[in-house]
Amino acid sequence: MIELNYKLADDFLKENLSKKLNFKNLENLAIKKIAGDASFRSYYRITVEKNNFILMFAPPTHEELKPFVNVDNFLISNGFNAPKIYAIDQENGFLLLEDFGDNTFTRILAKDVVNEFNYYKNACDVLLKLHKIKPDSTLQNYNNQVLFREVSLFIEWYLKLKNKFISQHQKADFKHLWFALFDSLSNDKKVVVLRDYHADNLMIINNKNNCNSIGLLDFQDALIGLPAYDLISLLDDIRRDISPNNRQMLYEYFVKNCQQNSQIFLQDCEILSLQRNIKILGIFARLVMRYNKAKYLEYIPRVKYFVELRLNSQNKIFNDMNKFLNYFL
């Protein structure tokens, strides 16, 4: 983690809060760290004259602001609730953003689990709305090469964490098996894929009981890919259990409304779920080993649960991958 330079941040905030947002009393400006994520980005709540903002710090040596800004503008221009950007400092990696508060799905549902289906249905409606919009031309494709680069983190980091050896021949088999799965994905509809669409990144920002009440976070890695990907991110959530009955009803609701062939869509979901969770095993192992973030160890059994769920499905397409991965899991 790269620490925030509070002097630079204070200068950035005071200049922009006064010139762009017309705040006069900046003597009691407060900067409070509220979160970091699985990247080098960190977030701070800024309080000035009883108004709150968010400061995003993305160290320029490790992160770029441009992808976040581009996707944020795309989402807002198409009617989605992404944080407004009030000021940018590319050189020092600062963004001054709208504050959506603290009401993530995770926190709200800890107190209101009886309405779980309705909250997640609204999240599905956001995706259905997003998938009707032509993707931004600046986004890259979520192609087979990118998908494989992600699962390669399993070889590089997860096996290292587990002290397991893999031969060059096995690495070649690993690549062959994955590309065979990726070649089985559908190719008829491509949409904006936000990639981390789950309960901790979905905010309730007003009292409307519809998709317009949902604020979106953590979308800077968006690509152009398949509609199944973000649905799987939502339903195969490694941080929060969804009741099995709600999970099934939500899946059926989405399939009914997404205008996709149900069998083809199911296979896309299964392949992308396996790919995503194998990738996550690699990412979490890297966070533990490289950055000493031991808290991610507690999630690994849940990630493996979703991996095994897909490998043990009735779809014969996973037979060879099942035999291969079970040796290393």
C-alpha positions as a Python dict, from the first residue, in 0.01 Angstrom:
ca = {
    (1, 'M'): (0, 0, 0),
    (2, 'I'): (130, 343, -94),
    (3, 'E'): (49, 599, 172),
    (4, 'L'): (-144, 915, 90),
    (5, 'N'): (57, 1235, 91),
    (6, 'Y'): (-177, 1435, 313),
    (7, 'K'): (-11, 1768, 228),
    (8, 'L'): (-67, 1718, -147),
    (9, 'A'): (-420, 1592, -83),
    (10, 'D'): (-501, 1889, 139),
    (11, 'D'): (-375, 2133, -126),
    (12, 'F'): (-577, 1959, -399),
    (13, 'L'): (-892, 1958, -189),
    (14, 'K'): (-874, 2317, -72),
    (15, 'E'): (-806, 2452, -419),
    (16, 'N'): (-1094, 2266, -581),
    (17, 'L'): (-1345, 2292, -299),
    (18, 'S'): (-1300, 2669, -296),
    (19, 'K'): (-1274, 2740, -669),
    (20, 'K'): (-1509, 2481, -816),
    (21, 'L'): (-1758, 2421, -535),
    (22, 'N'): (-1748, 2763, -366),
    (23, 'F'): (-1679, 2647, -11),
    (24, 'K'): (-1544, 2928, 205),
    (25, 'N'): (-1470, 2775, 544),
    (26, 'L'): (-1198, 2516, 487),
    (27, 'E'): (-1022, 2545, 822),
    (28, 'N'): (-1193, 2234, 960),
    (29, 'L'): (-1154, 2022, 649),
    (30, 'A'): (-1146, 1655, 758),
    (31, 'I'): (-983, 1367, 568),
    (32, 'K'): (-1076, 1021, 699),
    (33, 'K'): (-968, 697, 537),
    (34, 'I'): (-1266, 471, 478),
    (35, 'A'): (-1152, 192, 248),
    (36, 'G'): (-893, 31, 29),
    (37, 'D'): (-948, -250, -219),
    (38, 'A'): (-759, -529, -389),
    (39, 'S'): (-560, -272, -587),
    (40, 'F'): (-337, 18, -487),
    (41, 'R'): (-634, 256, -477),
    (42, 'S'): (-754, 398, -146),
    (43, 'Y'): (-1053, 610, -51),
    (44, 'Y'): (-1111, 890, 199),
    (45, 'R'): (-1422, 1069, 319),
    (46, 'I'): (-1385, 1445, 303),
    (47, 'T'): (-1605, 1653, 532),
    (48, 'V'): (-1638, 2026, 478),
    (49, 'E'): (-1915, 2249, 616),
    (50, 'K'): (-2127, 1939, 692),
    (51, 'N'): (-2094, 1819, 331),
    (52, 'N'): (-1925, 1491, 239),
    (53, 'F'): (-1716, 1400, -63),
    (54, 'I'): (-1488, 1109, -153),
    (55, 'L'): (-1121, 1144, -236),
    (56, 'M'): (-989, 859, -448),
    (57, 'F'): (-613, 817, -440),
    (58, 'A'): (-472, 609, -724),
    (59, 'P'): (-90, 619, -706),
    (60, 'P'): (25, 717, -1058),
    (61, 'T'): (313, 469, -1044),
    (62, 'H'): (67, 180, -1008),
    (63, 'E'): (-281, 294, -1121),
    (64, 'E'): (-441, 507, -1391),
    (65, 'L'): (-727, 751, -1345),
    (66, 'K'): (-830, 764, -1710),
    (67, 'P'): (-1018, 429, -1719),
    (68, 'F'): (-1228, 526, -1416),
    (69, 'V'): (-1305, 869, -1562),
    (70, 'N'): (-1399, 725, -1901),
    (71, 'V'): (-1633, 458, -1763),
    (72, 'D'): (-1779, 699, -1508),
    (73, 'N'): (-1867, 947, -1783),
    (74, 'F'): (-2013, 669, -1998),
    (75, 'L'): (-2236, 545, -1716),
    (76, 'I'): (-2358, 890, -1614),
    (77, 'S'): (-2429, 992, -1975),
    (78, 'N'): (-2648, 684, -2010),
    (79, 'G'): (-2851, 748, -1696),
    (80, 'F'): (-2674, 529, -1441),
    (81, 'N'): (-2576, 633, -1091),
    (82, 'A'): (-2199, 661, -1096),
    (83, 'P'): (-2027, 918, -870),
    (84, 'K'): (-1999, 1267, -1012),
    (85, 'I'): (-1640, 1380, -1064),
    (86, 'Y'): (-1577, 1727, -925),
    (87, 'A'): (-1200, 1755, -975),
    (88, 'I'): (-908, 1560, -1119),
    (89, 'D'): (-534, 1570, -1054),
    (90, 'Q'): (-375, 1324, -1295),
    (91, 'E'): (-20, 1399, -1183),
    (92, 'N'): (-79, 1305, -820),
    (93, 'G'): (-356, 1050, -873),
    (94, 'F'): (-645, 1234, -706),
    (95, 'L'): (-1015, 1236, -788),
    (96, 'L'): (-1273, 1432, -590),
    (97, 'L'): (-1599, 1239, -613),
    (98, 'E'): (-1960, 1243, -507),
    (99, 'D'): (-2015, 1053, -181),
    (100, 'F'): (-2281, 781, -204),
    (101, 'G'): (-2267, 720, 171),
    (102, 'D'): (-2217, 386, 348),
    (103, 'N'): (-2528, 189, 252),
    (104, 'T'): (-2383, -96, 49),
    (105, 'F'): (-2605, -393, -26),
    (106, 'T'): (-2400, -586, 228),
    (107, 'R'): (-2474, -340, 510),
    (108, 'I'): (-2838, -285, 421),
    (109, 'L'): (-2913, -657, 392),
    (110, 'A'): (-2748, -729, 726),
    (111, 'K'): (-3047, -544, 874),
    (112, 'D'): (-3313, -610, 608),
    (113, 'V'): (-3256, -960, 474),
    (114, 'V'): (-3629, -1013, 425),
    (115, 'N'): (-3609, -783, 120),
    (116, 'E'): (-3305, -956, -28),
    (117, 'F'): (-3483, -1062, -346),
    (118, 'N'): (-3607, -709, -422),
    (119, 'Y'): (-3263, -551, -378),
    (120, 'Y'): (-3098, -807, -604),
    (121, 'K'): (-3381, -788, -857),
    (122, 'N'): (-3310, -414, -884),
    (123, 'A'): (-2942, -494, -936),
    (124, 'C'): (-3041, -733, -1215),
    (125, 'D'): (-3251, -457, -1370),
    (126, 'V'): (-2945, -230, -1378),
    (127, 'L'): (-2760, -496, -1577),
    (128, 'L'): (-3053, -553, -1811),
    (129, 'K'): (-3065, -179, -1875),
    (130, 'L'): (-2687, -161, -1926),
    (131, 'H'): (-2692, -450, -2171),
    (132, 'K'): (-2928, -263, -2402),
    (133, 'I'): (-2674, 15, -2454),
    (134, 'K'): (-2404, 13, -2717),
    (135, 'P'): (-2067, -30, -2541),
    (136, 'D'): (-1826, 260, -2525),
    (137, 'S'): (-1582, 237, -2816),
    (138, 'T'): (-1282, 306, -2589),
    (139, 'L'): (-1328, -22, -2399),
    (140, 'Q'): (-1119, -326, -2486),
    (141, 'N'): (-1263, -670, -2558),
    (142, 'Y'): (-1277, -940, -2291),
    (143, 'N'): (-1129, -1190, -2533),
    (144, 'N'): (-975, -1533, -2483),
    (145, 'Q'): (-628, -1390, -2427),
    (146, 'V'): (-749, -1166, -2144),
    (147, 'L'): (-953, -1446, -1990),
    (148, 'F'): (-652, -1676, -1994),
    (149, 'R'): (-414, -1412, -1860),
    (150, 'E'): (-644, -1384, -1560),
    (151, 'V'): (-663, -1757, -1484),
    (152, 'S'): (-284, -1777, -1518),
    (153, 'L'): (-270, -1605, -1178),
    (154, 'F'): (-384, -1941, -1037),
    (155, 'I'): (-62, -2102, -1162),
    (156, 'E'): (158, -1811, -1065),
    (157, 'W'): (25, -1743, -715),
    (158, 'Y'): (-227, -1994, -583),
    (159, 'L'): (-3, -2296, -643),
    (160, 'K'): (283, -2105, -482),
    (161, 'L'): (64, -2037, -178),
    (162, 'K'): (-17, -2408, -155),
    (163, 'N'): (345, -2516, -223),
    (164, 'K'): (237, -2719, -524),
    (165, 'F'): (459, -2788, -824),
    (166, 'I'): (338, -2778, -1184),
    (167, 'S'): (544, -2902, -1478),
    (168, 'Q'): (580, -2730, -1814),
    (169, 'H'): (374, -3008, -1969),
    (170, 'Q'): (96, -2948, -1716),
    (171, 'K'): (109, -2574, -1786),
    (172, 'A'): (55, -2650, -2155),
    (173, 'D'): (-242, -2871, -2064),
    (174, 'F'): (-380, -2593, -1844),
    (175, 'K'): (-372, -2350, -2135),
    (176, 'H'): (-522, -2599, -2379),
    (177, 'L'): (-811, -2684, -2146),
    (178, 'W'): (-897, -2320, -2084),
    (179, 'F'): (-891, -2217, -2447),
    (180, 'A'): (-1120, -2511, -2526),
    (181, 'L'): (-1368, -2377, -2270),
    (182, 'F'): (-1337, -2020, -2395),
    (183, 'D'): (-1401, -2133, -2750),
    (184, 'S'): (-1731, -2274, -2623),
    (185, 'L'): (-1854, -1933, -2508),
    (186, 'S'): (-2125, -1767, -2715),
    (187, 'N'): (-2029, -1479, -2937),
    (188, 'D'): (-2358, -1326, -3046),
    (189, 'K'): (-2400, -1039, -2800),
    (190, 'K'): (-2132, -816, -2645),
    (191, 'V'): (-2206, -568, -2369),
    (192, 'V'): (-2030, -349, -2114),
    (193, 'V'): (-1897, -575, -1837),
    (194, 'L'): (-1825, -389, -1512),
    (195, 'R'): (-1637, -697, -1375),
    (196, 'D'): (-1677, -643, -999),
    (197, 'Y'): (-2053, -626, -978),
    (198, 'H'): (-2130, -752, -627),
    (199, 'A'): (-2289, -652, -297),
    (200, 'D'): (-1995, -447, -166),
    (201, 'N'): (-1988, -231, -480),
    (202, 'L'): (-2362, -163, -502),
    (203, 'M'): (-2496, 132, -302),
    (204, 'I'): (-2847, 230, -197),
    (205, 'I'): (-2846, 605, -245),
    (206, 'N'): (-3213, 698, -202),
    (207, 'N'): (-3544, 546, -99),
    (208, 'K'): (-3676, 460, -443),
    (209, 'N'): (-3756, 92, -477),
    (210, 'N'): (-3617, 42, -826),
    (211, 'C'): (-3292, 19, -1018),
    (212, 'N'): (-3253, 398, -1012),
    (213, 'S'): (-3176, 378, -640),
    (214, 'I'): (-2854, 183, -699),
    (215, 'G'): (-2518, 358, -708),
    (216, 'L'): (-2228, 190, -887),
    (217, 'L'): (-1868, 167, -766),
    (218, 'D'): (-1544, -1, -875),
    (219, 'F'): (-1602, -13, -1249),
    (220, 'Q'): (-1270, 120, -1380),
    (221, 'D'): (-1171, -222, -1519),
    (222, 'A'): (-1477, -248, -1744),
    (223, 'L'): (-1443, -433, -2073),
    (224, 'I'): (-1669, -547, -2357),
    (225, 'G'): (-1779, -903, -2294),
    (226, 'L'): (-2072, -1137, -2238),
    (227, 'P'): (-2393, -1056, -2045),
    (228, 'A'): (-2341, -1356, -1817),
    (229, 'Y'): (-2026, -1219, -1653),
    (230, 'D'): (-2169, -949, -1425),
    (231, 'L'): (-2468, -1164, -1333),
    (232, 'I'): (-2227, -1431, -1213),
    (233, 'S'): (-2029, -1168, -1020),
    (234, 'L'): (-2354, -1075, -847),
    (235, 'L'): (-2488, -1423, -772),
    (236, 'D'): (-2161, -1607, -703),
    (237, 'D'): (-2060, -1352, -440),
    (238, 'I'): (-1767, -1474, -235),
    (239, 'R'): (-1830, -1222, 43),
    (240, 'R'): (-2203, -1262, 95),
    (241, 'D'): (-2441, -1559, 81),
    (242, 'I'): (-2763, -1519, -113),
    (243, 'S'): (-3038, -1756, -9),
    (244, 'P'): (-3048, -2052, -254),
    (245, 'N'): (-3414, -1990, -335),
    (246, 'N'): (-3356, -1621, -411),
    (247, 'R'): (-3045, -1702, -610),
    (248, 'Q'): (-3238, -1939, -834),
    (249, 'M'): (-3532, -1699, -876),
    (250, 'L'): (-3295, -1413, -962),
    (251, 'Y'): (-3120, -1624, -1222),
    (252, 'E'): (-3454, -1722, -1377),
    (253, 'Y'): (-3573, -1361, -1371),
    (254, 'F'): (-3262, -1244, -1552),
    (255, 'V'): (-3276, -1518, -1816),
    (256, 'K'): (-3643, -1446, -1881),
    (257, 'N'): (-3567, -1079, -1948),
    (258, 'C'): (-3227, -1087, -2119),
    (259, 'Q'): (-3347, -1225, -2453),
    (260, 'Q'): (-3081, -1495, -2466),
    (261, 'N'): (-3109, -1866, -2544),
    (262, 'S'): (-3139, -2021, -2197),
    (263, 'Q'): (-2911, -2319, -2262),
    (264, 'I'): (-2640, -2112, -2426),
    (265, 'F'): (-2664, -1853, -2149),
    (266, 'L'): (-2634, -2122, -1879),
    (267, 'Q'): (-2315, -2255, -2036),
    (268, 'D'): (-2171, -1904, -2055),
    (269, 'C'): (-2252, -1858, -1685),
    (270, 'E'): (-2086, -2184, -1587),
    (271, 'I'): (-1768, -2121, -1786),
    (272, 'L'): (-1733, -1759, -1674),
    (273, 'S'): (-1805, -1848, -1312),
    (274, 'L'): (-1527, -2106, -1318),
    (275, 'Q'): (-1291, -1864, -1491),
    (276, 'R'): (-1372, -1581, -1250),
    (277, 'N'): (-1326, -1787, -937),
    (278, 'I'): (-1002, -1950, -1052),
    (279, 'K'): (-876, -1598, -1124),
    (280, 'I'): (-986, -1486, -776),
    (281, 'L'): (-792, -1770, -613),
    (282, 'G'): (-482, -1635, -786),
    (283, 'I'): (-556, -1274, -695),
    (284, 'F'): (-620, -1351, -328),
    (285, 'A'): (-308, -1567, -305),
    (286, 'R'): (-107, -1278, -451),
    (287, 'L'): (-257, -1035, -198),
    (288, 'V'): (-157, -1269, 84),
    (289, 'M'): (194, -1346, -37),
    (290, 'R'): (303, -1017, -192),
    (291, 'Y'): (116, -764, 22),
    (292, 'N'): (67, -953, 351),
    (293, 'K'): (-312, -913, 334),
    (294, 'A'): (-391, -1225, 535),
    (295, 'K'): (-762, -1141, 559),
    (296, 'Y'): (-808, -1276, 207),
    (297, 'L'): (-728, -1627, 328),
    (298, 'E'): (-1071, -1645, 492),
    (299, 'Y'): (-1241, -1609, 153),
    (300, 'I'): (-1054, -1890, -22),
    (301, 'P'): (-1286, -2174, 97),
    (302, 'R'): (-1585, -1984, -41),
    (303, 'V'): (-1412, -1927, -374),
    (304, 'K'): (-1329, -2297, -392),
    (305, 'Y'): (-1695, -2377, -324),
    (306, 'F'): (-1799, -2195, -643),
    (307, 'V'): (-1517, -2359, -837),
    (308, 'E'): (-1631, -2704, -725),
    (309, 'L'): (-1994, -2615, -794),
    (310, 'R'): (-1910, -2559, -1160),
    (311, 'L'): (-1665, -2846, -1197),
    (312, 'N'): (-1921, -3088, -1055),
    (313, 'S'): (-2209, -2967, -1270),
    (314, 'Q'): (-2379, -3200, -1516),
    (315, 'N'): (-2213, -3027, -1810),
    (316, 'K'): (-1969, -3271, -1971),
    (317, 'I'): (-1767, -2981, -2106),
    (318, 'F'): (-1598, -2962, -1764),
    (319, 'N'): (-1493, -3329, -1738),
    (320, 'D'): (-1130, -3281, -1841),
    (321, 'M'): (-1091, -2955, -1650),
    (322, 'N'): (-1237, -3123, -1342),
    (323, 'K'): (-975, -3397, -1351),
    (324, 'F'): (-697, -3143, -1402),
    (325, 'L'): (-793, -2883, -1139),
    (326, 'N'): (-887, -3128, -865),
    (327, 'Y'): (-525, -3238, -854),
    (328, 'F'): (-415, -2881, -769),
    (329, 'L'): (-706, -2755, -558),
}
